[in-house]
Amino acid sequence: LRLLLKMVFHCYGSLTKVPEECLEKLNLDELLDICLGERDKYGRKINCFMLRLKIFLKQLYFVCPPFPNCVIRKIAFYPPKSSLYNFEEVESQEGKEMYRMNVCPALRKIWTLQGFDADKVLSQTVCYLLKEETDIACVHVKNPGKQPSRKVILYSHDNAVDLGMVLTTLYNIAETLNLDVISYDYPSYGLSTGKLSEKHLYRSIQCVYNFMSNKLGIDDQKIIIWGKSLGTVPSIQFSPSVNCNCLILQSSILSAYRCVIRNLTKDLCGDQLNNFSKICKVHHPTLIIHGSKDKICALRHILKMSERCPGPRSIQVVMNGEHDNLEDFCEFWLYVYYFLHQHVKRLPLINLSRFKRSSIIYKRTYKYFSNGSIGK
């Protein structure tokens, strides 16, 4: 607290050094220009004050109230301020309330610029609003093949996005691997309601699993659990409780404290989202895939975490991959497909036709994958 007060007084002192006659001549627009640009010789001091004030307010926000649950919730969760999608109810089938997803025009434009047909993406998507203690938004993206999907991926998405933002990623997975994908929004993300906490994170994936098992009739052995970034937390927590086919951890995190204190070697009291400790309970075949340039969680820490996994595991590194862009690399899809091929019988052939044939790994393996050597 003493350091924070010292920072405030120091910032105030910097601002008071600006001559009054200079401040009196400035109107609101000119003051904004000084804050945003460095229009005169005093602009740098005002910018410095604003930056220090912003840092102080962020620190104050994170530590008040000073309870571990409150602090970690503010550090770990970043739900979008507003949902970019909504659900429109359609006819119910077999006792299941089904919805159609509508997205805002700006999101449609982004999809078009990315090379996606928005109408095609939405036509392959069935939406559900699961009613438990709270509402949980859930989508089922069908694979483009005519045959029913041999396996179904239960996908837990990353932070700061909702189903509208991540739908093209789900479509990519379904189209590339020819498997159905079911995903959901965490509490306070998108159309999902409820209190945002680690406990409710686990409750959400349990609710979606119950829906898949009881309403959709999907057997445990047909489920592939896939988590990305924040989504690895509910995936690791939930997978030991079911007899799922396998587990995929993409851009995993270690724990809440370890995301802030990078070289932490021991568990701290009150730490949450603790994949580092909970992975000891995972006995399913596990793929851990990480980017070599991941700045959120260093690769060396992930390698240490993988050593604690008692079950069969495969560790793959995407060279030059960062935390959020692994899907842009052909190697990523080849690693995932090769892992699934070992654990899924009669897995459909991988579809890599839309990816650029630029990487060395892609050139070496594309012919082997596409000629039917794998998949039959």
SVG drawing of the C-alpha trace seen along z (x, -y; Angstrom):
<svg xmlns="http://www.w3.org/2000/svg" viewBox="-41 -32 54 82">
<polyline fill="none" stroke="black" stroke-width="0.4" points="0.0,0.0 2.9,-2.3 4.3,-1.7 1.0,-2.4 0.5,-5.7 4.1,-6.7 3.3,-6.1 0.1,-8.3 1.9,-11.2 4.8,-10.9 2.4,-11.0 0.6,-14.0 3.9,-15.8 4.8,-15.3 1.5,-16.9 1.9,-19.9 5.2,-20.8 3.3,-21.8 2.9,-25.7 -0.7,-26.9 -0.7,-29.3 -0.1,-26.4 -2.9,-24.4 -5.3,-27.3 -4.9,-27.7 -5.7,-24.1 -9.3,-23.2 -10.6,-19.6 -9.6,-18.6 -6.1,-19.9 -5.7,-18.1 -6.8,-14.9 -4.3,-15.5 -1.6,-15.9 -2.6,-12.7 -2.8,-10.6 0.1,-12.2 3.0,-14.2 2.0,-17.6 4.1,-19.9 7.0,-19.5 4.7,-18.8 2.9,-16.0 5.4,-13.4 4.9,-14.2 1.1,-14.0 1.4,-10.7 3.7,-9.4 1.2,-10.4 -1.7,-8.7 0.4,-5.5 1.3,-5.4 -2.2,-6.1 -3.4,-3.3 -0.9,-0.9 -2.0,-2.0 -5.7,-1.5 -5.0,2.0 -3.1,3.0 -5.8,1.6 -8.5,3.5 -6.7,6.8 -5.9,6.6 -9.3,5.3 -10.9,7.1 -7.8,9.0 -9.2,12.5 -7.5,15.2 -10.7,16.2 -11.4,12.6 -7.9,11.9 -7.5,15.0 -10.9,14.5 -9.8,11.1 -6.4,12.3 -7.6,15.5 -11.0,14.7 -11.6,12.2 -15.1,12.7 -16.1,10.6 -17.9,7.4 -20.8,8.3 -21.9,11.3 -21.4,11.2 -24.1,13.8 -27.6,14.8 -29.8,17.8 -33.1,18.0 -35.4,20.9 -36.4,23.4 -38.6,26.5 -37.7,28.9 -36.8,32.5 -37.0,35.5 -37.5,33.3 -34.4,31.2 -34.9,27.4 -32.8,26.5 -31.7,23.0 -30.2,21.3 -27.2,19.1 -27.2,15.5 -24.0,13.4 -23.5,9.7 -22.7,8.3 -19.2,7.3 -18.4,10.9 -19.8,12.1 -17.4,9.7 -14.5,11.0 -15.4,14.6 -15.6,13.6 -12.2,11.9 -10.8,15.1 -12.2,17.1 -15.2,18.7 -18.7,19.0 -20.8,17.7 -24.0,19.3 -22.2,22.7 -20.6,22.4 -23.9,21.6 -25.9,24.3 -23.6,27.0 -24.1,25.7 -26.9,26.8 -27.3,24.8 -28.7,25.7 -29.3,23.7 -28.8,26.1 -31.0,25.3 -29.3,26.2 -28.9,23.8 -27.8,21.4 -28.0,21.2 -25.2,22.8 -24.9,22.0 -23.7,25.0 -23.1,25.6 -22.8,28.8 -20.8,28.4 -21.5,31.3 -18.7,32.8 -19.1,32.3 -19.1,36.1 -22.2,38.0 -21.4,40.7 -22.1,40.2 -19.1,39.1 -17.2,42.0 -16.0,39.8 -17.2,36.5 -14.8,33.8 -15.8,32.0 -14.0,28.7 -13.3,26.2 -12.2,22.9 -9.6,20.4 -10.0,17.1 -11.5,13.8 -13.7,15.3 -17.2,16.7 -18.8,19.3 -19.4,16.6 -15.7,15.8 -14.5,19.4 -17.1,20.9 -14.8,20.8 -12.2,22.7 -14.7,25.4 -15.7,25.5 -12.0,25.9 -11.7,28.9 -14.8,30.5 -13.9,30.0 -10.2,31.0 -10.6,34.1 -14.1,35.1 -15.4,35.3 -18.3,33.6 -17.4,31.0 -19.4,29.9 -18.4,26.7 -19.9,24.5 -19.5,21.1 -18.3,20.6 -20.4,18.7 -20.6,15.0 -19.2,15.7 -21.5,15.2 -25.1,16.3 -24.1,18.4 -25.2,17.0 -24.0,17.5 -21.1,16.6 -17.6,16.8 -15.4,19.1 -13.3,22.2 -16.1,24.3 -18.6,23.2 -16.1,23.8 -16.1,27.5 -19.8,27.6 -20.3,26.3 -18.3,29.1 -20.0,31.7 -23.4,30.3 -22.4,30.5 -21.1,34.1 -24.5,35.1 -26.3,33.6 -24.1,35.5 -24.6,38.7 -28.3,38.5 -29.8,36.5 -27.5,37.2 -26.7,40.8 -23.0,40.4 -20.9,43.2 -17.9,42.3 -15.5,44.1 -16.7,41.9 -15.7,38.7 -12.4,36.9 -11.8,34.2 -9.9,31.2 -9.0,28.1 -7.2,24.9 -5.4,22.5 -8.0,21.8 -10.0,24.7 -7.3,27.2 -8.3,26.5 -11.8,28.1 -10.5,30.7 -7.8,32.0 -10.1,31.8 -13.0,33.6 -11.2,36.3 -10.3,38.7 -14.0,39.0 -15.0,40.5 -13.8,43.3 -13.1,41.0 -11.2,42.0 -8.3,39.6 -7.3,36.1 -5.8,33.2 -4.2,30.2 -3.4,27.3 -1.4,24.3 -1.9,25.5 -1.4,23.3 0.2,24.5 -1.8,22.6 -3.0,19.1 0.0,18.2 2.4,19.8 1.1,17.6 2.2,14.5 5.3,16.0 7.0,17.8 9.7,19.6 7.6,20.9 8.7,24.4 6.3,25.1 2.6,24.9 1.5,21.8 -1.4,21.7 -4.7,20.7 -3.4,21.4 -6.2,22.2 -6.6,23.6 -3.8,25.9 -3.1,28.1 0.4,28.8 -0.9,30.8 -4.1,32.3 -2.4,33.8 -1.1,36.6 -4.6,38.1 -4.9,38.3 -4.4,41.9 -6.0,41.5 -3.8,41.2 -2.8,37.6 -1.5,35.3 0.3,32.2 0.9,29.7 2.6,26.4 4.1,23.5 7.9,23.0 7.3,19.2 4.5,19.3 4.9,16.3 2.0,17.2 3.5,20.4 7.1,21.3 7.8,24.6 10.2,25.8 7.5,25.6 5.1,27.6 7.8,30.3 8.0,30.5 4.3,30.8 4.2,33.6 6.6,35.6 3.9,35.7 1.3,37.3 1.2,41.0 -0.8,42.2 0.5,42.7 1.5,39.2 2.7,37.6 4.4,34.2 4.6,32.2 6.1,28.7 5.0,26.5 8.0,24.5 7.5,20.7 4.0,21.3 2.7,18.9 -0.1,19.2 -3.1,18.5 -2.1,19.3 -1.2,23.0 -4.2,23.8 -2.5,21.7 0.3,24.3 -0.1,27.5 2.2,29.3 -0.4,28.8 -3.1,30.7 -0.7,33.4 0.3,33.9 -3.3,34.0 -4.3,36.4 -1.4,38.8 -2.3,38.9 -6.0,39.6 -5.1,42.2 -3.4,44.2 -6.5,44.2 -9.5,44.0 -10.3,46.9 -11.2,46.1 -10.5,42.5 -11.5,40.5 -8.7,39.1 -7.4,35.7 -8.4,32.8 -5.4,30.5 -6.4,29.1 -6.9,25.5 -3.6,25.2 -0.5,23.7 2.1,26.3 5.1,24.3 6.5,26.0 9.1,28.8 7.1,31.1 4.0,30.6 5.9,31.4 7.3,34.6 4.1,35.9 1.3,34.7 1.8,37.4 1.9,40.1 -1.3,38.9 -3.3,38.2 -2.5,41.5 -4.5,43.5 -1.6,45.1 -3.1,43.8 -6.8,43.9 -7.6,47.3"/>
</svg>
